[in-house]
Amino acid sequence: MSVNINSIFPVLLFFFLAVTSCSASTNGDIQLQSEEKESAFPVATNVIVGAERMDKLLPLLKEKSLALVVNHSSRVGEVHLLDTLLALGMDVKKIFALEHGFRGDADAGALIDDGIDERTGLPVISLYGQSKKPQGTDLKDIDLVLFDIQDVGVRFYTYISSLHYIMEAAAENGVEVVVADRPNPNGFYIDGPILDEHFRSFVGMHPVPVVHGMTVAEYALMIVGEKWINQAENLILNVVTCLGYDHRMTYELPLRPSPNLPNLRSILLYPSLCFFEGTEVSVGRGTYLQFQLIGSPYSSIGDTTFIPKSLPGATQPPFLGRECRGFSFSGMDWENVAQKRQIDLSWLMKMYEGFEDKDKFFLRNNFIDRLAGTDQLRKQIKAGLSEEEIRASWQEGLEAFKLVRAQYLLYPDF
C-alpha cells in the first residue's frame, strides 16, 4: 500500500473558479439555514477543502482516466467539482452515484438508477441500487477514482459504507483512489456503542462507535490500515487534506449534505435522534424540521404535534397524513447540543416510557439493532437501565477505539 498524506500550507489557486459553469448539480440544491448569532463554540471558518487545493489535487489526476464519486456537495467554491475538472482538461470518464443520488435530492433509502448526466453526457453509475460495489467492468477503463463527498461523521450515514466498497473494488482491480477531504461537523467528540460484527450492515460496516470523530480521509486511512477491505495491501490511496480545520471544531456546511439534514442543528442532533428510525417514532421527515422533531401517533406525551406530508426528499414519510405527538427541538440553540459532546439518549428513553404500547415501540425488524450496531441498546432500554448505566457499558470499547483512531488522524485532536 502507498499512502501519501499531503502537507498542509495555505494555497490561493482559485483562478479556475471564474470558469463559466453549467453546474452538474444545480437542481435540488438548497442552502443550509443560517444560524445567525456569533458562536462561542469553535466553528471552522475560512476552510479550504481538499477539492479546492488544486496544487495538490491536479498532479494526482493528470494524464489519468478518472471516475468521480460526487454529489451536490462536491463544490469548488460555487462550481461543481465535475465542471471544474472538465474545464481544467481532466479526463473524466464516469460518475458513481451514492445514496440520495448525484444531485443529492433522492429520498433516504430510495434506489438510485444508472443514467446519463444531461449537462456533460457522462454515464452515471449507481452504487445505491442493485449493487453497492463497483464491478470490474465499471473500472476497466479507469486509472483513478476520486472521492469527494461531504460526510457528517456518524457510522450509519452511508457514505462511508460506500467508501468501503469503492476502495475494495479499486484494490481488487488495480485502480488508485484519491480522497479529497472535507471537515466533519460532528468530529469534535467520540461516543456510542462499538459495532458488533454480528450486526454488520450497510448502515454500519466497521467496529467503530456511532460517532467516530474522523473525517472521510482519516476514515479511509483506517479502512486500509486495519485491513477492513480485501487486498488492502494492494491499494494505492492518496488523500488531499483540508486547511483551517481541526477536531476541536464543528463546521457549518454551505449546503445541506442530504435532503433531511437542513441545518447545523439537525446535523448535530442526528446522532441522537436517528435511533428513532428503528422505532414507531417520526424524526420529522415530511416536515421542514427534519431531525428537529420527534413524535408518533402512538405517543401519549409531548407538547408538540405535527402531520408529515409528502415533500421533496421524503415523498413517503412515516405516518404520512397522521398527527404525531412529541417534542420539537427547533428552538434549541445548536451550541447547547454541541457543548454536550455526547449522544443524548434521554429522548429515546422518554419516548419509550410515554409509549402507549411498549411492545410496539421498536420496529419488528429490529432495525434499531443495525443502527446501534448491537442489540444491547434495545435490551437495556426495555430492561429499564438508566442512561448512565447504558453509557457506562460503552466505555471499554470507546477507550480501545481511541487508541486505534489516533494512528490515522490528519488534524489536531480535541
FITOR-480011 format. One record per residue (C-alpha): residue number from 1; x, y, z; residue in three letters. Coordinates in steps of 0.25 Angstrom, whole numbers, plus 2048, in hexadecimal, padded with zeros to 3 digits. Example, Ala and Ser with C-alpha at 12.3 -4.5 7.8 and 13.67 -1.06 7.14 Angstrom:
2
atom resi=1; east=831; north=7EE; up=81F; resn=ala
atom resi=2; east=837; north=7FC; up=81D; resn=ser
END
This chain:
414
atom resi=1; east=800; north=800; up=800; resn=met
atom resi=2; east=805; north=80E; up=7FD; resn=ser
atom resi=3; east=7FF; north=819; up=805; resn=val
atom resi=4; east=803; north=828; up=802; resn=asn
atom resi=5; east=7FE; north=832; up=80C; resn=ile
atom resi=6; east=7FF; north=840; up=806; resn=asn
atom resi=7; east=806; north=84A; up=80F; resn=ser
atom resi=8; east=7FD; north=856; up=814; resn=ile
atom resi=9; east=800; north=864; up=810; resn=phe
atom resi=10; east=7F8; north=870; up=80A; resn=pro
atom resi=11; east=7F4; north=870; up=7FB; resn=val
atom resi=12; east=7ED; north=87A; up=7F3; resn=leu
atom resi=13; east=7EB; north=873; up=7E6; resn=leu
atom resi=14; east=7DD; north=878; up=7E3; resn=phe
atom resi=15; east=7DF; north=87D; up=7D5; resn=phe
atom resi=16; east=7D6; north=872; up=7CF; resn=phe
atom resi=17; east=7CA; north=876; up=7D7; resn=leu
atom resi=18; east=7C8; north=881; up=7CD; resn=ala
atom resi=19; east=7C5; north=876; up=7C3; resn=val
atom resi=20; east=7B6; north=877; up=7BE; resn=thr
atom resi=21; east=7B0; north=86B; up=7C4; resn=ser
atom resi=22; east=7A4; north=863; up=7BF; resn=cys
atom resi=23; east=7A3; north=85D; up=7CD; resn=ser
atom resi=24; east=7A0; north=84E; up=7CD; resn=ala
atom resi=25; east=798; north=84E; up=7DA; resn=ser
atom resi=26; east=790; north=85B; up=7DA; resn=thr
atom resi=27; east=783; north=854; up=7DA; resn=asn
atom resi=28; east=77E; north=852; up=7E8; resn=gly
atom resi=29; east=789; north=859; up=7EF; resn=asp
atom resi=30; east=784; north=860; up=7FC; resn=ile
atom resi=31; east=78D; north=869; up=804; resn=gln
atom resi=32; east=78E; north=865; up=813; resn=leu
atom resi=33; east=786; north=86E; up=81C; resn=gln
atom resi=34; east=790; north=878; up=823; resn=ser
atom resi=35; east=792; north=879; up=832; resn=glu
atom resi=36; east=793; north=888; up=833; resn=glu
atom resi=37; east=799; north=88A; up=841; resn=lys
atom resi=38; east=7A8; north=88B; up=843; resn=glu
atom resi=39; east=7AC; north=87E; up=84A; resn=ser
atom resi=40; east=7B6; north=87B; up=855; resn=ala
atom resi=41; east=7B7; north=86C; up=851; resn=phe
atom resi=42; east=7C3; north=86B; up=848; resn=pro
atom resi=43; east=7BE; north=86B; up=839; resn=val
atom resi=44; east=7C7; north=868; up=82D; resn=ala
atom resi=45; east=7C7; north=875; up=825; resn=thr
atom resi=46; east=7CF; north=878; up=818; resn=asn
atom resi=47; east=7D1; north=86A; up=816; resn=val
atom resi=48; east=7D8; north=865; up=809; resn=ile
atom resi=49; east=7D2; north=857; up=806; resn=val
atom resi=50; east=7DB; north=84D; up=7FF; resn=gly
atom resi=51; east=7D4; north=84F; up=7F2; resn=ala
atom resi=52; east=7D8; north=85D; up=7F2; resn=glu
atom resi=53; east=7E7; north=85A; up=7F3; resn=arg
atom resi=54; east=7E9; north=859; up=7E4; resn=met
atom resi=55; east=7F9; north=85A; up=7E6; resn=asp
atom resi=56; east=7F7; north=84D; up=7EE; resn=lys
atom resi=57; east=7EC; north=846; up=7E6; resn=leu
atom resi=58; east=7EF; north=848; up=7D8; resn=leu
atom resi=59; east=7FD; north=841; up=7D8; resn=pro
atom resi=60; east=7F6; north=835; up=7DD; resn=leu
atom resi=61; east=7EC; north=835; up=7D2; resn=leu
atom resi=62; east=7F3; north=83A; up=7C5; resn=lys
atom resi=63; east=7F4; north=830; up=7BA; resn=glu
atom resi=64; east=7EB; north=826; up=7C1; resn=lys
atom resi=65; east=7DD; north=821; up=7BD; resn=ser
atom resi=66; east=7D4; north=825; up=7C9; resn=leu
atom resi=67; east=7C7; north=821; up=7CF; resn=ala
atom resi=68; east=7C1; north=82B; up=7D9; resn=leu
atom resi=69; east=7B9; north=827; up=7E6; resn=val
atom resi=70; east=7B2; north=834; up=7E7; resn=val
atom resi=71; east=7A5; north=83B; up=7EB; resn=asn
atom resi=72; east=79F; north=849; up=7EC; resn=his
atom resi=73; east=7A9; north=84B; up=7F8; resn=ser
atom resi=74; east=7B5; north=849; up=7EF; resn=ser
atom resi=75; east=7B7; north=858; up=7ED; resn=arg
atom resi=76; east=7C4; north=860; up=7EA; resn=val
atom resi=77; east=7BF; north=86E; up=7EF; resn=gly
atom resi=78; east=7B2; north=86F; up=7E7; resn=glu
atom resi=79; east=7B5; north=866; up=7DC; resn=val
atom resi=80; east=7B3; north=857; up=7DC; resn=his
atom resi=81; east=7C0; north=84F; up=7DC; resn=leu
atom resi=82; east=7BC; north=847; up=7D0; resn=leu
atom resi=83; east=7BB; north=854; up=7C8; resn=asp
atom resi=84; east=7C8; north=85A; up=7CE; resn=thr
atom resi=85; east=7D0; north=84D; up=7CA; resn=leu
atom resi=86; east=7CA; north=84D; up=7BC; resn=leu
atom resi=87; east=7CD; north=85C; up=7BA; resn=ala
atom resi=88; east=7DB; north=859; up=7BE; resn=leu
atom resi=89; east=7DD; north=84E; up=7B4; resn=gly
atom resi=90; east=7DC; north=841; up=7BD; resn=met
atom resi=91; east=7D8; north=834; up=7B6; resn=asp
atom resi=92; east=7CB; north=831; up=7BE; resn=val
atom resi=93; east=7C4; north=824; up=7B9; resn=lys
atom resi=94; east=7B9; north=822; up=7C2; resn=lys
atom resi=95; east=7B2; north=825; up=7CF; resn=ile
atom resi=96; east=7AE; north=81C; up=7DA; resn=phe
atom resi=97; east=7A1; north=820; up=7E2; resn=ala
atom resi=98; east=79F; north=81C; up=7F1; resn=leu
atom resi=99; east=792; north=81D; up=7FA; resn=glu
atom resi=100; east=78A; north=82A; up=7F6; resn=his
atom resi=101; east=78F; north=82A; up=7E8; resn=gly
atom resi=102; east=799; north=832; up=7E0; resn=phe
atom resi=103; east=791; north=83F; up=7E3; resn=arg
atom resi=104; east=78E; north=83B; up=7F2; resn=gly
atom resi=105; east=77F; north=83C; up=7F1; resn=asp
atom resi=106; east=77A; north=82E; up=7F2; resn=ala
atom resi=107; east=773; north=828; up=7FE; resn=asp
atom resi=108; east=77B; north=821; up=808; resn=ala
atom resi=109; east=77B; north=812; up=804; resn=gly
atom resi=110; east=776; north=815; up=7F6; resn=ala
atom resi=111; east=77D; north=80C; up=7EC; resn=leu
atom resi=112; east=785; north=815; up=7E2; resn=ile
atom resi=113; east=785; north=811; up=7D3; resn=asp
atom resi=114; east=790; north=811; up=7C9; resn=asp
atom resi=115; east=78F; north=81D; up=7BF; resn=gly
atom resi=116; east=796; north=828; up=7B7; resn=ile
atom resi=117; east=799; north=835; up=7BD; resn=asp
atom resi=118; east=791; north=83F; up=7B4; resn=glu
atom resi=119; east=79B; north=84A; up=7B5; resn=arg
atom resi=120; east=7A8; north=843; up=7B1; resn=thr
atom resi=121; east=7A3; north=836; up=7AB; resn=gly
atom resi=122; east=7AB; north=82D; up=7B4; resn=leu
atom resi=123; east=7A6; north=820; up=7B9; resn=pro
atom resi=124; east=7A1; north=820; up=7C8; resn=val
atom resi=125; east=7A2; north=812; up=7CE; resn=ile
atom resi=126; east=79A; north=80F; up=7DB; resn=ser
atom resi=127; east=7A1; north=80A; up=7E7; resn=leu
atom resi=128; east=794; north=80A; up=7EF; resn=tyr
atom resi=129; east=78B; north=801; up=7E6; resn=gly
atom resi=130; east=78D; north=7F3; up=7E2; resn=gln
atom resi=131; east=79C; north=7F3; up=7E6; resn=ser
atom resi=132; east=7A3; north=7FC; up=7F1; resn=lys
atom resi=133; east=7B1; north=7F8; up=7EC; resn=lys
atom resi=134; east=7B7; north=7FC; up=7DE; resn=pro
atom resi=135; east=7B8; north=7F0; up=7D5; resn=gln
atom resi=136; east=7C5; north=7EC; up=7CE; resn=gly
atom resi=137; east=7BE; north=7F1; up=7C1; resn=thr
atom resi=138; east=7BB; north=7FF; up=7C7; resn=asp
atom resi=139; east=7CA; north=800; up=7CA; resn=leu
atom resi=140; east=7D1; north=7FA; up=7BD; resn=lys
atom resi=141; east=7D3; north=808; up=7B7; resn=asp
atom resi=142; east=7D6; north=80F; up=7C4; resn=ile
atom resi=143; east=7E4; north=812; up=7CA; resn=asp
atom resi=144; east=7DF; north=81A; up=7D6; resn=leu
atom resi=145; east=7D3; north=81C; up=7DE; resn=val
atom resi=146; east=7D1; north=82A; up=7E4; resn=leu
atom resi=147; east=7C8; north=82A; up=7F1; resn=phe
atom resi=148; east=7C3; north=838; up=7F5; resn=asp
atom resi=149; east=7B6; north=837; up=7FD; resn=ile
atom resi=150; east=7B2; north=83F; up=80A; resn=gln
atom resi=151; east=7B0; north=836; up=815; resn=asp
atom resi=152; east=7AA; north=838; up=823; resn=val
atom resi=153; east=7B3; north=82F; up=82C; resn=gly
atom resi=154; east=7A9; north=825; up=830; resn=val
atom resi=155; east=7AA; north=816; up=82E; resn=arg
atom resi=156; east=79C; north=814; up=828; resn=phe
atom resi=157; east=79D; north=81F; up=81E; resn=tyr
atom resi=158; east=7A0; north=816; up=812; resn=thr
atom resi=159; east=7AB; north=81E; up=80A; resn=tyr
atom resi=160; east=7B6; north=817; up=812; resn=ile
atom resi=161; east=7B0; north=809; up=80F; resn=ser
atom resi=162; east=7B0; north=80D; up=800; resn=ser
atom resi=163; east=7BF; north=812; up=802; resn=leu
atom resi=164; east=7C2; north=804; up=807; resn=his
atom resi=165; east=7BD; north=7FD; up=7FB; resn=tyr
atom resi=166; east=7C3; north=807; up=7F1; resn=ile
atom resi=167; east=7D1; north=805; up=7F8; resn=met
atom resi=168; east=7CF; north=7F6; up=7F8; resn=glu
atom resi=169; east=7CB; north=7F5; up=7E9; resn=ala
atom resi=170; east=7D7; north=7FF; up=7E6; resn=ala
atom resi=171; east=7E1; north=7F6; up=7ED; resn=ala
atom resi=172; east=7DC; north=7E9; up=7E6; resn=glu
atom resi=173; east=7DD; north=7F0; up=7D8; resn=asn
atom resi=174; east=7EA; north=7F7; up=7DA; resn=gly
atom resi=175; east=7E3; north=805; up=7DA; resn=val
atom resi=176; east=7E8; north=811; up=7E2; resn=glu
atom resi=177; east=7E0; north=818; up=7EC; resn=val
atom resi=178; east=7E1; north=827; up=7F0; resn=val
atom resi=179; east=7D8; north=82D; up=7FB; resn=val
atom resi=180; east=7D6; north=83C; up=7FB; resn=ala
atom resi=181; east=7D3; north=83F; up=80A; resn=asp
atom resi=182; east=7C9; north=848; up=810; resn=arg
atom resi=183; east=7C6; north=84B; up=81F; resn=pro
atom resi=184; east=7BE; north=843; up=828; resn=asn
atom resi=185; east=7B3; north=84B; up=82F; resn=pro
atom resi=186; east=7B2; north=840; up=839; resn=asn
atom resi=187; east=7C1; north=83E; up=83A; resn=gly
atom resi=188; east=7C3; north=844; up=848; resn=phe
atom resi=189; east=7BF; north=838; up=850; resn=tyr
atom resi=190; east=7BE; north=829; up=850; resn=ile
atom resi=191; east=7B2; north=821; up=856; resn=asp
atom resi=192; east=7A9; north=816; up=855; resn=gly
atom resi=193; east=7A9; north=807; up=855; resn=pro
atom resi=194; east=7B4; north=800; up=84D; resn=ile
atom resi=195; east=7AE; north=7F8; up=841; resn=leu
atom resi=196; east=7AD; north=7E9; up=844; resn=asp
atom resi=197; east=7B1; north=7E1; up=837; resn=glu
atom resi=198; east=7A4; north=7D9; up=838; resn=his
atom resi=199; east=79C; north=7E6; up=835; resn=phe
atom resi=200; east=7A4; north=7EA; up=829; resn=arg
atom resi=201; east=79C; north=7F0; up=81E; resn=ser
atom resi=202; east=79D; north=7FC; up=814; resn=phe
atom resi=203; east=799; north=805; up=820; resn=val
atom resi=204; east=7A5; north=800; up=828; resn=gly
atom resi=205; east=7B1; north=7F8; up=822; resn=met
atom resi=206; east=7BC; north=7FA; up=82B; resn=his
atom resi=207; east=7C0; north=7F9; up=83A; resn=pro
atom resi=208; east=7BF; north=808; up=83D; resn=val
atom resi=209; east=7B5; north=80F; up=846; resn=pro
atom resi=210; east=7A9; north=817; up=841; resn=val
atom resi=211; east=7B1; north=824; up=842; resn=val
atom resi=212; east=7BF; north=821; up=83D; resn=his
atom resi=213; east=7C5; north=82F; up=83D; resn=gly
atom resi=214; east=7CC; north=82D; up=830; resn=met
atom resi=215; east=7CC; north=834; up=822; resn=thr
atom resi=216; east=7CA; north=82B; up=816; resn=val
atom resi=217; east=7D8; north=82C; up=812; resn=ala
atom resi=218; east=7DC; north=827; up=820; resn=glu
atom resi=219; east=7D2; north=81C; up=820; resn=tyr
atom resi=220; east=7D7; north=818; up=812; resn=ala
atom resi=221; east=7E5; north=816; up=818; resn=leu
atom resi=222; east=7DF; north=80E; up=824; resn=met
atom resi=223; east=7D7; north=805; up=81A; resn=ile
atom resi=224; east=7E5; north=802; up=813; resn=val
atom resi=225; east=7ED; north=801; up=81F; resn=gly
atom resi=226; east=7E4; north=7F8; up=827; resn=glu
atom resi=227; east=7E3; north=7EF; up=81A; resn=lys
atom resi=228; east=7D3; north=7F0; up=81A; resn=trp
atom resi=229; east=7D3; north=7EE; up=80B; resn=ile
atom resi=230; east=7D8; north=7E3; up=803; resn=asn
atom resi=231; east=7E6; north=7E5; up=7FD; resn=gln
atom resi=232; east=7E8; north=7F1; up=805; resn=ala
atom resi=233; east=7F7; north=7F0; up=803; resn=glu
atom resi=234; east=7F6; north=7F2; up=7F4; resn=asn
atom resi=235; east=7EE; north=7FF; up=7F5; resn=leu
atom resi=236; east=7F5; north=80C; up=7F1; resn=ile
atom resi=237; east=7EE; north=816; up=7F9; resn=leu
atom resi=238; east=7F1; north=825; up=7F9; resn=asn
atom resi=239; east=7EA; north=830; up=802; resn=val
atom resi=240; east=7E9; north=83F; up=800; resn=val
atom resi=241; east=7E7; north=845; up=80D; resn=thr
atom resi=242; east=7DF; north=852; up=811; resn=cys
atom resi=243; east=7E5; north=85F; up=816; resn=leu
atom resi=244; east=7DF; north=866; up=822; resn=gly
atom resi=245; east=7D9; north=85B; up=829; resn=tyr
atom resi=246; east=7DB; north=852; up=836; resn=asp
atom resi=247; east=7D4; north=849; up=83F; resn=his
atom resi=248; east=7D0; north=853; up=849; resn=arg
atom resi=249; east=7C7; north=85A; up=83F; resn=met
atom resi=250; east=7B9; north=858; up=839; resn=thr
atom resi=251; east=7B7; north=85C; up=82B; resn=tyr
atom resi=252; east=7AB; north=864; up=825; resn=glu
atom resi=253; east=7A9; north=85D; up=817; resn=leu
atom resi=254; east=7A6; north=866; up=80C; resn=pro
atom resi=255; east=79C; north=85C; up=806; resn=leu
atom resi=256; east=793; north=852; up=80D; resn=arg
atom resi=257; east=79A; north=845; up=80C; resn=pro
atom resi=258; east=78D; north=83D; up=809; resn=ser
atom resi=259; east=77F; north=841; up=808; resn=pro
atom resi=260; east=77B; north=83F; up=816; resn=asn
atom resi=261; east=786; north=846; up=81D; resn=leu
atom resi=262; east=782; north=855; up=81A; resn=pro
atom resi=263; east=78B; north=85C; up=824; resn=asn
atom resi=264; east=797; north=85B; up=82F; resn=leu
atom resi=265; east=78D; north=858; up=83A; resn=arg
atom resi=266; east=787; north=84C; up=833; resn=ser
atom resi=267; east=795; north=847; up=82F; resn=ile
atom resi=268; east=799; north=847; up=83E; resn=leu
atom resi=269; east=78C; north=841; up=843; resn=leu
atom resi=270; east=78D; north=836; up=838; resn=tyr
atom resi=271; east=796; north=82C; up=840; resn=pro
atom resi=272; east=78C; north=82C; up=84C; resn=ser
atom resi=273; east=77F; north=82D; up=844; resn=leu
atom resi=274; east=782; north=823; up=839; resn=cys
atom resi=275; east=780; north=817; up=843; resn=phe
atom resi=276; east=771; north=81B; up=841; resn=phe
atom resi=277; east=771; north=816; up=833; resn=glu
atom resi=278; east=771; north=808; up=839; resn=gly
atom resi=279; east=764; north=80B; up=841; resn=thr
atom resi=280; east=756; north=80F; up=83F; resn=glu
atom resi=281; east=75A; north=81E; up=841; resn=val
atom resi=282; east=75C; north=828; up=835; resn=ser
atom resi=283; east=768; north=831; up=835; resn=val
atom resi=284; east=761; north=83C; up=82D; resn=gly
atom resi=285; east=762; north=836; up=81F; resn=arg
atom resi=286; east=757; north=83C; up=817; resn=gly
atom resi=287; east=758; north=84A; up=81E; resn=thr
atom resi=288; east=762; north=855; up=81D; resn=tyr
atom resi=289; east=768; north=852; up=82B; resn=leu
atom resi=290; east=76F; north=845; up=827; resn=gln
atom resi=291; east=777; north=83F; up=833; resn=phe
atom resi=292; east=772; north=84A; up=83C; resn=gln
atom resi=293; east=765; north=844; up=83F; resn=leu
atom resi=294; east=760; north=837; up=845; resn=ile
atom resi=295; east=752; north=831; up=846; resn=gly
atom resi=296; east=749; north=826; up=844; resn=ser
atom resi=297; east=73A; north=823; up=842; resn=pro
atom resi=298; east=73C; north=819; up=84E; resn=tyr
atom resi=299; east=743; north=823; up=857; resn=ser
atom resi=300; east=73B; north=827; up=864; resn=ser
atom resi=301; east=746; north=832; up=867; resn=ile
atom resi=302; east=74B; north=83F; up=861; resn=gly
atom resi=303; east=748; north=84D; up=85F; resn=asp
atom resi=304; east=748; north=84E; up=850; resn=thr
atom resi=305; east=740; north=848; up=845; resn=thr
atom resi=306; east=743; north=847; up=836; resn=phe
atom resi=307; east=73E; north=840; up=82A; resn=ile
atom resi=308; east=748; north=83A; up=820; resn=pro
atom resi=309; east=745; north=83E; up=811; resn=lys
atom resi=310; east=74B; north=839; up=804; resn=ser
atom resi=311; east=757; north=843; up=802; resn=leu
atom resi=312; east=764; north=842; up=7F9; resn=pro
atom resi=313; east=76D; north=839; up=7FF; resn=gly
atom resi=314; east=762; north=832; up=807; resn=ala
atom resi=315; east=757; north=82E; up=7FE; resn=thr
atom resi=316; east=752; north=823; up=806; resn=gln
atom resi=317; east=756; north=827; up=815; resn=pro
atom resi=318; east=752; north=81E; up=821; resn=pro
atom resi=319; east=744; north=822; up=825; resn=phe
atom resi=320; east=740; north=829; up=819; resn=leu
atom resi=321; east=734; north=832; up=81C; resn=gly
atom resi=322; east=733; north=82D; up=82A; resn=arg
atom resi=323; east=734; north=836; up=836; resn=glu
atom resi=324; east=740; north=833; up=83F; resn=cys
atom resi=325; east=742; north=838; up=84D; resn=arg
atom resi=326; east=750; north=83A; up=853; resn=gly
atom resi=327; east=75B; north=845; up=854; resn=phe
atom resi=328; east=761; north=850; up=84C; resn=ser
atom resi=329; east=770; north=854; up=84D; resn=phe
atom resi=330; east=76F; north=85F; up=842; resn=ser
atom resi=331; east=770; north=869; up=84D; resn=gly
atom resi=332; east=77D; north=863; up=853; resn=met
atom resi=333; east=78A; north=86A; up=851; resn=asp
atom resi=334; east=793; north=861; up=849; resn=trp
atom resi=335; east=79E; north=865; up=852; resn=glu
atom resi=336; east=797; north=85F; up=85E; resn=asn
atom resi=337; east=797; north=852; up=856; resn=val
atom resi=338; east=7A6; north=853; up=852; resn=ala
atom resi=339; east=7AA; north=856; up=860; resn=gln
atom resi=340; east=7A5; north=849; up=866; resn=lys
atom resi=341; east=7AF; north=842; up=85D; resn=arg
atom resi=342; east=7A8; north=835; up=85E; resn=gln
atom resi=343; east=79C; north=82D; up=859; resn=ile
atom resi=344; east=78F; north=831; up=861; resn=asp
atom resi=345; east=787; north=824; up=864; resn=leu
atom resi=346; east=77D; north=82B; up=86D; resn=ser
atom resi=347; east=773; north=82E; up=862; resn=trp
atom resi=348; east=773; north=820; up=85D; resn=leu
atom resi=349; east=771; north=81B; up=86B; resn=met
atom resi=350; east=766; north=825; up=86E; resn=lys
atom resi=351; east=75E; north=822; up=861; resn=met
atom resi=352; east=75F; north=813; up=865; resn=tyr
atom resi=353; east=759; north=816; up=873; resn=glu
atom resi=354; east=74E; north=81E; up=86D; resn=gly
atom resi=355; east=74A; north=814; up=862; resn=phe
atom resi=356; east=73C; north=80E; up=864; resn=glu
atom resi=357; east=740; north=800; up=860; resn=asp
atom resi=358; east=74F; north=7FE; up=863; resn=lys
atom resi=359; east=74F; north=7F1; up=85B; resn=asp
atom resi=360; east=74D; north=7F9; up=84F; resn=lys
atom resi=361; east=757; north=804; up=851; resn=phe
atom resi=362; east=763; north=7FD; up=84A; resn=phe
atom resi=363; east=760; north=7F8; up=83B; resn=leu
atom resi=364; east=75E; north=7EA; up=83A; resn=arg
atom resi=365; east=76A; north=7E8; up=831; resn=asn
atom resi=366; east=773; north=7ED; up=83C; resn=asn
atom resi=367; east=779; north=7F8; up=833; resn=phe
atom resi=368; east=77E; north=7FF; up=840; resn=ile
atom resi=369; east=788; north=7F4; up=841; resn=asp
atom resi=370; east=78E; north=7F7; up=834; resn=arg
atom resi=371; east=78F; north=806; up=837; resn=leu
atom resi=372; east=795; north=803; up=845; resn=ala
atom resi=373; east=79E; north=7F8; up=840; resn=gly
atom resi=374; east=799; north=7F0; up=84B; resn=thr
atom resi=375; east=78C; north=7EA; up=851; resn=asp
atom resi=376; east=791; north=7EF; up=85F; resn=gln
atom resi=377; east=78B; north=7FD; up=85E; resn=leu
atom resi=378; east=77D; north=7F8; up=85B; resn=arg
atom resi=379; east=77E; north=7ED; up=866; resn=lys
atom resi=380; east=784; north=7F8; up=870; resn=gln
atom resi=381; east=778; north=801; up=86D; resn=ile
atom resi=382; east=76E; north=7F6; up=86F; resn=lys
atom resi=383; east=774; north=7F2; up=87C; resn=ala
atom resi=384; east=773; north=800; up=882; resn=gly
atom resi=385; east=782; north=803; up=883; resn=leu
atom resi=386; east=786; north=812; up=885; resn=ser
atom resi=387; east=78D; north=81A; up=87B; resn=glu
atom resi=388; east=799; north=81A; up=884; resn=glu
atom resi=389; east=799; north=80B; up=885; resn=glu
atom resi=390; east=798; north=80A; up=876; resn=ile
atom resi=391; east=7A3; north=813; up=873; resn=arg
atom resi=392; east=7AC; north=80C; up=87D; resn=ala
atom resi=393; east=7AB; north=7FF; up=874; resn=ser
atom resi=394; east=7B1; north=807; up=868; resn=trp
atom resi=395; east=7BD; north=80C; up=86F; resn=gln
atom resi=396; east=7C7; north=800; up=86E; resn=glu
atom resi=397; east=7C4; north=7FF; up=85F; resn=gly
atom resi=398; east=7C6; north=80E; up=85D; resn=leu
atom resi=399; east=7D3; north=80E; up=864; resn=glu
atom resi=400; east=7D8; north=803; up=85B; resn=ala
atom resi=401; east=7D3; north=80A; up=84F; resn=phe
atom resi=402; east=7DA; north=817; up=853; resn=lys
atom resi=403; east=7E8; north=810; up=852; resn=leu
atom resi=404; east=7E5; north=80B; up=844; resn=val
atom resi=405; east=7DF; north=819; up=83F; resn=arg
atom resi=406; east=7EB; north=820; up=844; resn=ala
atom resi=407; east=7F4; north=819; up=83A; resn=gln
atom resi=408; east=7EC; north=81F; up=82E; resn=tyr
atom resi=409; east=7EA; north=82D; up=832; resn=leu
atom resi=410; east=7EE; north=838; up=828; resn=leu
atom resi=411; east=7E9; north=844; up=830; resn=tyr
atom resi=412; east=7EC; north=849; up=83F; resn=pro
atom resi=413; east=7E3; north=842; up=848; resn=asp
atom resi=414; east=7D9; north=846; up=853; resn=phe
END
